Amino acid sequence: MEVKARASKSYGYPSEFVDNKKQRNVKKCASYFMLQSDLNINEENVRFDVIAIENRDSVEWIKNAF
Protein backbone atom coordinates (compact mmCIF):
# COMPACT_ATOMS: atom_id res chain seq x y z
CA MET A 1 0.00 0.00 0.00
CA GLU A 2 1.15 3.49 -0.75
CA VAL A 3 -0.50 6.76 0.20
CA LYS A 4 0.46 10.17 -1.12
CA ALA A 5 -1.17 13.54 -0.67
CA ARG A 6 -0.86 16.72 -2.66
CA ALA A 7 -2.30 20.15 -2.02
CA SER A 8 -3.33 20.70 -5.64
CA LYS A 9 -3.91 18.90 -8.93
CA SER A 10 -1.26 20.92 -10.71
CA TYR A 11 0.86 17.76 -11.07
CA GLY A 12 -2.06 15.58 -12.16
CA TYR A 13 -4.68 13.29 -10.68
CA PRO A 14 -3.77 10.69 -8.03
CA SER A 15 -4.49 7.70 -10.29
CA GLU A 16 -1.99 8.99 -12.88
CA PHE A 17 0.88 8.27 -10.49
CA VAL A 18 0.32 4.51 -10.75
CA ASP A 19 2.47 4.33 -13.84
CA ASN A 20 3.99 1.29 -15.59
CA LYS A 21 7.08 1.30 -13.37
CA LYS A 22 5.00 1.32 -10.19
CA GLN A 23 2.79 -1.45 -11.56
CA ARG A 24 5.85 -3.61 -12.33
CA ASN A 25 7.19 -3.07 -8.81
CA VAL A 26 3.87 -3.99 -7.19
CA LYS A 27 3.58 -7.11 -9.36
CA LYS A 28 7.14 -8.20 -8.48
CA CYS A 29 6.43 -7.76 -4.79
CA ALA A 30 3.19 -9.74 -5.07
CA SER A 31 4.93 -12.53 -7.00
CA TYR A 32 7.60 -12.80 -4.32
CA PHE A 33 4.95 -12.89 -1.59
CA MET A 34 3.05 -15.65 -3.40
CA LEU A 35 6.23 -17.73 -3.76
CA GLN A 36 7.13 -17.33 -0.09
CA SER A 37 3.59 -17.77 1.26
CA ASP A 38 2.13 -21.02 2.51
CA LEU A 39 -1.26 -19.74 1.41
CA ASN A 40 -2.89 -21.17 -1.69
CA ILE A 41 -2.50 -18.02 -3.81
CA ASN A 42 -1.97 -17.93 -7.55
CA GLU A 43 -2.26 -15.25 -10.22
CA GLU A 44 -5.91 -16.09 -10.89
CA ASN A 45 -6.76 -15.18 -7.27
CA VAL A 46 -5.06 -11.78 -7.35
CA ARG A 47 -6.19 -8.39 -8.52
CA PHE A 48 -4.74 -4.94 -8.10
CA ASP A 49 -7.05 -2.06 -7.27
CA VAL A 50 -6.21 1.63 -7.17
CA ILE A 51 -7.97 3.96 -4.78
CA ALA A 52 -7.44 7.60 -5.70
CA ILE A 53 -8.43 10.19 -3.10
CA GLU A 54 -8.54 13.75 -4.35
CA ASN A 55 -10.21 15.22 -1.31
CA ARG A 56 -12.60 14.09 1.41
CA ASP A 57 -15.54 14.13 -0.98
CA SER A 58 -13.88 12.58 -4.05
CA VAL A 59 -12.76 8.97 -3.85
CA GLU A 60 -12.26 6.88 -7.00
CA TRP A 61 -11.94 3.10 -6.68
CA ILE A 62 -10.55 1.48 -9.83
CA LYS A 63 -11.15 -2.24 -9.44
CA ASN A 64 -8.79 -4.59 -11.26
CA ALA A 65 -6.74 -1.59 -12.40
CA PHE A 66 -3.82 -3.64 -13.71
N, C-alpha and C positions, 0 to 999 in steps of 0.2 A: 504494500500500500504506500502511496505517496500523496502528500497533501501540499499544495502550494496556494498562496494567496497573493493577489495583486490589487492595488488600489484603483486601477483603471484598466480599461480594455485596449489601451493604446498599443499594447504588444500582441493583441489577439485574444481569442476566446480560450477558456481553459482546455477544452477538448482538443484544440490544435496543438497542444504541447505533448500529446501522446503520439509522437512521430514514429517513423519506422525504426529508428535506433532504439527508442525506449521500448517498443513492442518486442524487438529481438531480445533485449535484455530481460524483459519480464518472462518471455517464453523460455529462455535459457535457464533462468532461476526455477521456473515451474518444472522443467524437465529434470533438473538436478533433484528437486524435492521428490518427484515421483520415483526416480531411481533409488533414492535413499529411504523412502517411506515403506513401512510394512503394510500400509493401507492398499486396498485394491483400487488403485487409480490408474487410468490410462487416458490417452488423448481424447477419446470419445466422451469421457466424463468431465471434461474441463472446458470452461469458457472464460473469456476475459471481458469483463464489463468496465466501462468508464463512467464515472460519476463526475460531472462538471458542475461546480457550484460557482455561480457568478455573484450572487448576493443571497441574502437570507430568503428572498422570495423567488429565486430562479435556480432550480436544480434540474439538470438534464441527466437522465440515466440512459446510457447507450448500452443495451444488452447485446452480448456477443459481438463486441466492438471489433475484435480481431482474433 
